Amino acid sequence: MGYHVDGLKFAGGSFSLFRHDKLKEMIDLAHQHHVYVSTGGWIEHILLQSDPHASVDRYLQKCKALNFDVIEVSSGFLSLPPSDFLRLVQKVNSSGLIAKPECGIQFGAGGDTASSSLSALGTSDPSKMIDLCKRFVDEGVERIMIESEGITENVEVWRTDVIQRILKELPAEKVMFEAADPEVFNWYVREFGTDVNLFVDHSQIVQLSCLREGIWGRADTFGSVVNYK
């Protein structure tokens, strides 16, 4: 299980917004309950600094000192060459932290942009994302986050074809789908079973857990979700 602590602000080589001791206390509490702790997508801001190499180094050192386990490596708002994306993942892994790349088909994802504005930008060919994910798998990445925008979020019609291609061409255990709403994670469990890796908001953990156990569901899944282990 992962827990995101977002909102870390990097300025002048130091974190602000949270007191270090309180943040570390939260992370240590998560570890006591066998929960890994991941950063959010702040590395996109780090890459825009005047000296990105030094800034990334300081960012990783600080995250490690605070006992983060996983570093999300995203580029939803950046045009980053695939080889550089891979190099960044390698940098995180070599620092002793676990890289979790986030990939998607929608540029500008994650900024709460209106569906109409995102539609005007268009989406990438899914094969571009899948090819990059394959390189991450070859690199030994434990988990790849699939961004929901452009697939099940901020779209008029869900791109279920993209989801099917991802699960056909990538190991299911290596991908985690962002499922922002109950109707979305309900659909994933209905279609792919209880073992599908999903990222949901912390307020939805109980619903998702109960859905996986067959004791909660919507009209199409209540009393229908089972296992045969």
Order of alpha helices (4+ residues) and beta strands (2+ residues): beta-beta-beta-alpha-beta-alpha-alpha-beta-alpha-beta-alpha-alpha-beta-alpha-beta-alpha-beta-alpha
